[in-house]
Amino acid sequence: MGKWNIGANVLLGAAALLAAGAAQALGVAATTPAQNASNIARNAAIVIDFDRAVDTATVTAASFRVWGRSGGRMTGSIAWSNGNQRLTFTPSRAFFPGELVHVNLATSIAGADATPLRTGGWTLNYLTCAGAATGTFELIDTVTVRSSPGAGTRLYGGNFPDINNDGWIDYIAVNEVSADMRVLLNRADGSGLLSPFLTPPTPIGVEASPNEAVDFDNNGTLDMATSNTTSGTVSVALGNGNGTFATPQSLTVASSPHGMTALDVDGDADTDLVIAANGGNTMTMLRNNGAGVFGNRMDFDSGGDGEYALGYGDMDNDGLVDLVVGSQNDQRIRVLKNNGNGTFTAQAAAVAAGRPWMLAVGDVNGDRFLDVAVANGVSNNGAILLGNSNGTLQAGVTAPLGSGSSTTIATDLGDLDGDGDLDWVLSSFGGSRWVVLSNNGQGAFTVNRQITAPNAGSCGSLYDFDNDGDLDMALADEIADVVLLYRNVGAVLFADGFE
């Protein structure tokens, strides 16, 4: 009997070890490109190395998604190697220049031993290269978004997706007073010019400001979401693929929503929404059911006072996308680390050097840890907060904008000269200008030029509107209700952006 007991104990111990091993979640060991890498070739293959063999049948169009912020869903081919531990995705076309690429892996992906991917899934983000250029710009057109000269719209800014899937980036004007979106399709002839906006406009809530273009229903067509401050709502409009939209959903959120961002909060690979509600002094999360229908509203505290600006990014390179929140009353920026289950944990706050109005996230000093570029609104400045390796931020260092740059309300990052680092554009509403700052590669900026606005510098959009491989600028003036198209005329080494 004693001998049997010893054998039974050994067997039980082995079973326990097997059970423990089976319980260990499938992991991602490495990726190529690396997390938060910049200046990646636009047609580069994406490689995911898992820590064990994968049940390849669990990798589907729903559980493995590759998409860009302007181009939407990327199609391509998948090849398996290394005993089904290595997935190689080859895109069917090039991403756009300077485009932020997302690779979302859902928790439904499983190992050959049936263990699921860890809670929260895995998200890889990287930035494609922009063509080399001198960063010299010329104004090629001033485009109105008004239906008639006296019919003001209050153009806050816009988004720049390829909304009709023709390979050319379009412009979507988001208007506060007329409470609508107006789509200006790219003429797709290499000129960089925009066609008159499509009619009728798509109605949304009143005082829409921040917005996101994302394929919320995973059908290959980009959709739009707007944060509507006066209405206290979020509008979600699913795209029809031709520049028009279905009737938007209207979703009630906490009072006076402003900042908004789109990310996968729960590891199912579809894209959810988080909103910073200044009036409610809270955050609101809206989960996507995978079909672009949002519900399960949850309000939560960021730890800040007067949440206003909002961004996202994997701030500690752990494959989970975090939130970055700017709060006006305490003048702080906080990283909320993603716990992988739809909740977030606030990290130590960093001094914003002013009252945050808008923020942009990107690696400005080349260390592959994300930094924050903030526009500090009525504090009349912009500031850079460098990221630490643990997901926290250093105190803000203000930009040398000079006198007259009052009410700095927008901040945008992009590699305008194609040298591999991110340059910076700040929009000065009160100073009636846009300030373009060049990066020295270490995250230190100097003023390159200032562009005078007709009335108010409201928002900058940095993207390639003439498909020559470098980044251009579409600058919105919300008083004149116009978009100024500034084409990058510097010599491009390779027109397709490939190295």
Phi, psi and omega per residue, in radians:
M1 nan -0.735 3.141
G2 -1.118 -0.684 3.125
K3 -1.099 -0.716 3.102
W4 -1.085 -0.720 -3.135
N5 -1.063 -0.707 3.131
I6 -1.094 -0.789 3.117
G7 -1.075 -0.708 3.138
A8 -1.110 -0.712 3.118
N9 -1.089 -0.705 3.103
V10 -1.091 -0.772 3.138
L11 -1.115 -0.731 3.111
L12 -1.105 -0.712 3.121
G13 -1.113 -0.724 3.110
A14 -1.118 -0.702 3.116
A15 -1.106 -0.683 3.123
A16 -1.120 -0.699 3.117
L17 -1.132 -0.725 3.107
L18 -1.101 -0.727 3.119
A19 -1.095 -0.730 3.131
A20 -1.116 -0.723 3.123
G21 -1.128 -0.713 -3.139
A22 -1.145 -0.508 -3.097
A23 -1.346 -0.321 -3.122
Q24 -1.229 2.191 -3.028
A25 -1.182 2.619 2.980
L26 -1.046 2.418 -3.103
G27 -2.202 2.854 3.004
V28 -1.759 2.089 -3.085
A29 -1.499 -0.600 -3.104
A30 -2.871 2.761 3.064
T31 -2.382 2.667 2.973
T32 -2.338 2.087 -0.017
P33 -1.068 2.856 3.075
A34 -1.273 2.794 3.114
Q35 -1.000 2.289 3.088
N36 1.116 0.385 3.057
A37 -1.205 2.681 3.130
S38 -2.148 2.863 3.014
N39 1.084 0.669 -3.131
I40 -1.549 2.411 3.111
A41 -0.913 2.436 -2.989
R42 -1.190 -0.397 3.140
N43 -1.883 0.315 -3.071
A44 -1.137 2.483 3.019
A45 -1.212 2.645 3.109
I46 -1.921 2.179 -3.083
V47 -2.071 2.230 3.065
I48 -2.023 2.056 3.062
D49 -1.759 2.019 3.101
F50 -1.538 2.874 -3.110
D51 -1.506 0.024 3.060
R52 -2.854 3.051 3.138
A53 -1.100 2.553 -3.085
V54 -1.914 2.511 2.940
D55 -1.317 1.720 -2.982
T56 -1.096 -0.373 3.123
A57 -1.178 -0.346 3.139
T58 -1.461 -0.122 3.095
V59 -1.632 1.826 -3.036
T60 -2.229 3.109 3.093
A61 -1.116 -0.392 3.121
A62 -1.514 -0.570 -3.043
S63 -1.653 -0.310 -3.137
F64 -2.267 1.957 -3.030
R65 -2.247 2.306 3.078
V66 -2.105 2.208 -3.097
W67 -2.720 2.745 3.114
G68 -2.017 2.712 -3.073
R69 -1.179 -0.401 3.076
S70 -1.854 -0.622 -3.053
G71 -1.615 -0.219 -3.123
G72 1.291 -2.621 -3.012
R73 -1.099 2.334 3.076
M74 -1.784 2.198 3.013
T75 -1.545 2.863 -3.137
G76 2.990 -3.022 -3.112
S77 -1.957 2.588 3.115
I78 -1.997 2.307 3.038
A79 -2.185 2.490 3.131
W80 -1.917 2.502 3.102
S81 -2.624 -3.141 3.129
N82 0.944 0.837 3.106
G83 1.120 0.642 -3.134
N84 1.141 0.395 3.012
Q85 -1.647 -0.335 -3.090
R86 -1.999 2.161 3.052
L87 -1.834 2.228 3.064
T88 -2.081 2.088 3.132
F89 -1.846 2.138 3.096
T90 -1.871 1.994 -3.084
P91 -1.168 2.600 -3.108
S92 -1.393 -0.247 3.105
R93 -2.637 3.034 3.083
A94 -1.419 2.527 2.930
F95 -1.204 2.916 3.084
F96 -1.293 2.752 3.101
P97 -1.079 2.395 3.089
G98 1.112 0.406 -3.063
E99 -1.533 2.436 3.035
L100 -1.431 2.107 -3.086
V101 -1.799 2.407 3.085
H102 -2.056 2.389 2.963
V103 -2.162 1.981 -3.098
N104 -1.874 2.194 3.067
L105 -1.988 2.179 -3.082
A106 -1.503 2.778 3.095
T107 -1.158 -0.232 3.116
S108 -1.322 -0.208 3.010
I109 -1.218 2.334 -3.038
A110 -2.266 2.724 3.030
G111 -1.325 2.923 3.064
A112 -1.090 -0.352 3.087
D113 -1.557 0.176 3.072
A114 1.336 0.094 3.078
T115 -1.362 2.290 -3.123
P116 -1.335 2.804 2.999
L117 -1.066 2.643 -3.029
R118 -0.970 2.776 3.068
T119 -0.973 2.309 -3.113
G120 1.672 -0.203 -3.131
G121 1.163 -2.662 3.141
W122 -2.575 2.352 3.070
T123 -2.181 2.226 3.028
L124 -1.857 2.282 3.067
N125 -2.163 2.428 2.989
Y126 -2.682 2.934 -3.038
L127 -2.061 2.258 3.121
T128 -1.362 2.854 -3.111
C129 -1.370 2.670 2.971
A130 -1.910 2.568 -3.096
G131 -1.088 2.557 3.130
A132 -1.124 2.376 -3.106
A133 -2.730 2.894 3.106
T134 -1.401 -0.255 -3.088
G135 1.340 0.410 3.060
T136 -1.627 2.358 -3.019
F137 -2.168 2.571 3.045
E138 -2.249 2.482 3.097
L139 -1.347 2.102 -3.133
I140 -1.861 -0.310 3.108
D141 -2.944 2.670 2.971
T142 -2.112 1.991 -2.950
V143 -1.882 2.188 3.087
T144 -1.486 2.595 3.016
V145 -1.939 0.183 3.097
R146 -1.517 2.597 3.064
S147 -1.385 -0.451 3.035
S148 -2.645 2.777 -3.018
P149 -0.960 -0.592 -3.085
G150 -1.633 -0.009 -3.055
A151 -1.685 1.426 -3.097
G152 -1.133 2.555 -3.132
T153 -2.038 -0.370 -3.014
R154 1.047 1.213 3.130
L155 -1.217 1.784 3.129
Y156 -1.232 -0.745 -3.088
G157 3.012 -2.783 -3.096
G158 -2.752 -3.071 3.052
N159 -2.202 2.823 -3.023
F160 -2.341 1.194 3.046
P161 -1.669 2.816 2.899
D162 -1.444 1.512 -2.929
I163 -1.340 -0.323 3.140
N164 -2.015 0.241 3.005
N165 0.997 0.699 3.116
D166 -1.855 0.100 3.116
G167 1.526 0.123 3.103
W168 -2.202 2.413 -3.081
I169 -1.423 2.299 -3.135
D170 -1.761 -3.136 3.132
Y171 -2.274 2.268 3.090
I172 -1.977 1.979 3.134
A173 -1.453 2.233 3.124
V174 -1.877 2.098 -2.953
N175 -2.024 2.283 -3.038
E176 -1.360 -0.817 -3.000
V177 -1.484 -0.769 3.082
S178 -1.298 -0.178 3.042
A179 0.930 1.008 3.136
D180 -2.730 2.965 2.984
M181 -1.971 2.389 3.138
R182 -2.155 2.114 -3.035
V183 -1.646 2.140 3.063
L184 -1.939 1.841 -3.092
L185 -1.309 2.497 3.035
N186 -1.137 2.410 3.138
R187 -1.191 -0.242 3.021
A188 1.027 0.616 3.128
D189 -2.161 0.170 3.140
G190 1.521 -0.115 -3.128
S191 -1.334 -0.424 -3.044
G192 1.458 -0.020 -3.082
L193 -1.417 2.736 -3.131
L194 -1.894 2.534 3.033
S195 -1.360 2.780 3.041
P196 -0.976 2.645 -3.052
F197 -1.148 2.581 3.142
L198 -1.222 2.540 3.095
T199 -2.120 2.591 -0.072
P200 -1.353 2.764 3.046
P201 -1.121 2.819 3.093
T202 -1.571 2.084 -3.119
P203 -1.245 2.457 3.072
I204 -2.414 -3.015 3.127
G205 -1.266 2.958 -3.063
V206 -1.413 2.419 -3.138
E207 1.091 0.884 3.048
A208 -1.284 2.308 -3.128
S209 -2.215 -1.616 3.134
P210 -1.030 2.609 -3.084
N211 -2.658 2.802 -3.140
E212 -2.411 2.387 3.000
A213 -1.887 1.995 -3.053
V214 -2.579 2.610 3.013
D215 -1.465 1.486 -3.032
F216 -1.206 -0.512 -3.089
D217 -1.827 0.136 3.011
N218 0.978 0.709 3.116
N219 -1.879 0.122 3.109
G220 1.595 0.048 3.135
T221 -2.123 2.323 -3.122
L222 -1.280 2.527 3.125
D223 -2.042 3.073 3.138
M224 -2.315 2.538 2.993
A225 -2.308 2.462 3.108
T226 -2.263 2.584 3.078
S227 -1.770 2.074 -2.960
N228 -1.896 1.754 -2.934
T229 -1.109 -0.901 -3.085
T230 -1.199 -0.672 -3.135
S231 -1.282 -0.367 -3.070
G232 1.173 0.610 -3.068
T233 -2.376 2.962 2.902
V234 -2.089 2.339 3.052
S235 -1.806 2.312 3.069
V236 -2.116 2.043 -3.104
A237 -2.031 2.042 3.134
L238 -1.408 2.328 -3.072
G239 -1.352 2.571 3.093
N240 -1.641 -0.105 3.105
G241 1.607 -0.035 -3.123
N242 -2.164 0.210 -3.101
G243 1.736 -0.097 3.083
T244 -1.871 2.969 -3.065
F245 -2.326 2.689 2.952
A246 -1.245 2.896 3.110
T247 -1.015 2.197 -3.037
P248 -1.190 2.586 2.868
Q249 -1.283 2.518 3.016
S250 -2.032 2.070 -3.025
L251 -2.044 2.135 -3.141
T252 -1.325 2.322 3.118
V253 -2.239 -3.024 3.131
A254 -1.167 2.899 -2.980
S255 -1.076 2.403 3.051
S256 0.945 1.044 3.099
P257 -1.164 2.486 3.070
H258 -2.270 -1.546 -3.108
G259 -1.039 2.518 3.122
M260 -2.567 2.540 3.064
T261 -2.568 2.745 -3.080
A262 -2.089 2.195 -3.120
L263 -2.785 2.873 3.057
D264 -1.515 1.912 -3.062
V265 -1.575 -0.266 -2.958
D266 -2.293 0.159 3.004
G267 1.386 0.351 3.093
D268 -1.733 0.062 3.068
A269 1.347 -0.126 2.991
D270 -1.613 2.914 -2.933
T271 -1.799 2.162 -3.141
D272 -1.764 3.117 -3.128
L273 -2.181 2.469 2.997
V274 -2.267 2.408 -3.057
I275 -2.220 2.448 3.012
A276 -1.691 2.032 -3.061
A277 -1.845 1.775 -3.043
N278 -1.123 -0.757 -3.114
G279 -1.188 -0.608 3.119
G280 -1.480 -0.116 -3.116
N281 0.898 0.831 -3.055
T282 -2.727 3.068 3.010
M283 -1.960 2.609 3.052
T284 -2.197 2.304 3.076
M285 -1.920 2.362 3.071
L286 -2.175 2.075 -3.103
R287 -1.595 2.467 3.128
N288 -1.563 2.355 3.121
N289 -1.488 0.090 -3.140
G290 1.700 -0.302 3.122
A291 -1.871 0.226 -3.124
G292 1.392 0.310 3.083
V293 -1.889 2.253 -3.003
F294 -1.939 2.448 3.093
G295 -2.790 -2.729 3.113
N296 0.913 0.807 3.132
R297 -1.026 2.362 3.071
M298 -2.407 2.197 3.048
D299 -1.661 2.466 3.112
F300 -2.617 2.779 -3.066
D301 -1.624 2.395 3.094
S302 -1.548 -0.228 -3.009
G303 1.610 -0.148 3.141
G304 -1.680 3.038 -3.137
D305 -2.091 1.871 3.128
G306 1.518 0.974 -3.121
E307 -1.009 2.318 -3.042
Y308 -2.466 -1.037 -3.138
A309 -1.567 2.592 -3.075
L310 -2.625 2.411 3.047
G311 -2.554 -3.061 -3.100
Y312 -2.616 2.844 3.062
G313 2.851 2.774 3.074
D314 -1.400 1.637 -2.957
M315 -1.364 -0.284 3.139
D316 -2.175 0.216 3.039
N317 1.025 0.675 3.129
D318 -1.825 0.119 3.123
G319 1.465 0.088 3.050
L320 -2.022 2.303 -3.073
V321 -1.473 2.235 -3.072
D322 -1.768 2.937 3.046
L323 -1.769 2.592 3.026
V324 -2.196 2.068 -2.988
V325 -2.069 2.259 3.019
G326 -1.849 2.159 -3.131
S327 -1.941 2.321 -2.980
Q328 -1.368 -0.718 -3.003
N329 -1.188 -0.640 3.120
D330 -1.752 -0.027 3.060
Q331 0.952 0.935 -3.105
R332 -2.313 2.710 2.984
I333 -2.030 2.297 3.138
R334 -2.201 2.410 2.956
V335 -1.600 2.246 3.030
L336 -1.857 1.854 -3.078
K337 -1.280 2.367 -3.117
N338 -1.309 2.165 3.117
N339 -1.513 -0.086 3.093
G340 1.523 -0.093 -3.087
N341 -2.148 0.374 -3.126
G342 1.559 0.125 3.063
T343 -2.120 2.867 -3.087
F344 -2.371 2.658 3.113
T345 -2.109 2.165 -3.102
A346 -1.259 2.365 3.035
Q347 -1.666 3.075 -3.140
A348 -1.024 2.398 -3.105
A349 -1.315 2.619 3.068
A350 -2.026 2.588 3.131
V351 -1.222 2.215 -3.087
A352 -1.477 -0.235 -3.073
A353 1.216 0.387 3.099
G354 2.853 -2.917 -3.112
R355 -1.692 1.840 -3.022
P356 -1.084 2.272 3.071
W357 -1.885 -0.759 -3.130
M358 -2.625 2.618 3.084
L359 -2.401 2.682 3.056
A360 -2.216 2.534 -3.092
V361 -2.009 2.301 3.097
G362 -3.043 2.836 3.130
D363 -1.532 1.762 -3.063
V364 -1.581 -0.267 -3.102
N365 -2.031 0.154 2.971
G366 1.310 0.338 -3.139
D367 -1.702 0.079 -3.114
R368 1.159 0.311 2.923
F369 -2.004 2.315 -2.989
L370 -1.249 2.514 3.104
D371 -2.023 3.058 -3.100
V372 -2.241 2.277 3.029
A373 -1.953 2.025 -3.005
V374 -2.009 2.453 2.964
A375 -1.729 2.107 -2.988
N376 -1.729 0.709 2.919
G377 0.693 -2.108 -3.072
V378 -1.219 -0.130 3.021
S379 -1.375 -0.130 2.982
N380 1.123 0.637 3.087
N381 -2.654 2.974 2.943
G382 -2.114 2.715 -3.116
A383 -2.521 2.638 3.061
I384 -1.914 2.249 3.044
L385 -2.012 1.911 -3.125
L386 -1.277 2.513 -3.131
G387 -1.533 2.534 3.021
N388 -1.687 2.884 -3.062
S389 -1.215 -0.259 -3.103
N390 -1.731 0.170 3.115
G391 1.592 0.022 3.049
T392 -1.650 3.007 -3.079
L393 -2.152 2.615 2.996
Q394 -1.440 2.869 3.141
A395 -1.092 2.600 -3.111
G396 -1.180 2.429 3.039
V397 -1.978 2.110 -3.022
T398 -1.280 2.660 -3.141
A399 -1.522 2.601 3.139
P400 -1.443 1.404 -3.034
L401 -1.539 -0.303 -3.103
G402 1.412 3.104 -3.077
S403 -1.313 2.678 3.035
G404 1.542 -0.039 -3.112
S405 -1.597 1.025 -3.035
S406 -1.419 2.714 3.113
T407 0.913 1.238 -3.130
T408 -1.471 1.855 -2.914
I409 -1.954 -0.110 -3.139
A410 -2.497 2.569 -3.132
T411 -2.419 2.295 -3.087
D412 -2.460 2.456 -3.123
L413 -2.044 2.450 3.068
G414 -3.052 2.671 -3.112
D415 -1.490 1.557 -3.011
L416 -1.337 -0.407 -3.141
D417 -1.910 0.033 3.051
G418 1.183 0.459 -3.132
D419 -1.640 0.087 3.051
G420 1.710 -0.104 3.066
D421 -2.088 2.878 -3.046
L422 -1.549 2.201 3.003
D423 -1.610 3.100 -2.903
W424 -2.410 2.355 3.031
V425 -2.152 2.169 3.076
L426 -1.936 2.407 -3.130
S427 -1.831 2.110 -3.139
S428 -1.814 1.858 -3.135
F429 -1.143 -0.953 -3.099
G430 -1.232 -0.511 3.139
G431 -1.499 -0.029 3.108
S432 0.893 0.922 -3.110
R433 -2.808 2.857 2.924
W434 -2.043 2.372 -3.123
V435 -1.927 2.103 3.138
V436 -1.755 2.141 -3.099
L437 -2.041 2.375 3.132
S438 -1.679 2.476 -3.126
N439 -1.644 2.374 3.095
N440 -1.488 0.096 -3.127
G441 1.642 -0.244 3.131
Q442 -1.924 0.138 -3.133
G443 1.520 0.250 3.034
A444 -1.826 2.353 -2.976
F445 -2.093 2.528 3.020
T446 -2.264 2.607 -3.125
V447 -1.201 2.156 3.098
N448 -1.569 -0.811 3.104
R449 -2.849 2.833 3.027
Q450 -2.129 2.362 -3.111
I451 -1.976 2.178 -3.100
T452 -1.347 2.324 3.091
A453 -1.582 2.633 3.048
P454 -0.974 -0.758 3.114
N455 -2.353 -0.869 -3.018
A456 -2.607 2.256 3.028
G457 -1.360 1.920 -2.947
S458 -1.922 -0.723 -3.081
C459 -2.855 2.532 3.077
G460 -2.047 2.451 3.062
S461 -2.162 2.119 -3.048
L462 -1.903 1.907 -3.103
Y463 -2.828 2.951 -3.089
D464 -1.610 1.695 -3.075
F465 -1.578 -0.168 3.111
D466 -1.965 0.134 3.059
N467 0.998 0.657 3.070
D468 -1.818 0.082 3.002
G469 1.776 -0.251 3.097
D470 -1.930 2.959 -3.095
L471 -1.564 2.325 3.040
D472 -1.842 -3.139 -3.136
M473 -2.266 2.265 2.974
A474 -1.955 1.969 -2.979
L475 -1.928 2.138 -3.050
A476 -1.709 2.383 3.058
D477 -2.028 1.978 -2.999
E478 -1.454 -0.134 3.035
I479 -1.618 -0.766 3.088
A480 -1.381 -0.281 -3.114
D481 1.015 0.850 3.114
V482 -2.306 2.768 3.010
V483 -2.034 2.142 3.092
L484 -1.626 2.136 -3.123
L485 -1.694 1.913 3.113
Y486 -1.863 1.958 -3.124
R487 -1.526 2.383 3.062
N488 -1.332 2.018 -3.040
V489 -1.829 0.124 3.099
G490 -1.153 2.694 -3.124
A491 -1.132 2.214 3.104
V492 -1.707 2.243 -3.101
L493 -1.193 -0.722 -3.139
F494 -2.361 2.009 -2.997
A495 -1.100 -0.481 3.138
D496 -1.514 -0.023 3.109
G497 1.398 -0.028 -3.124
F498 -1.376 2.660 3.059
E499 -1.646 nan nan
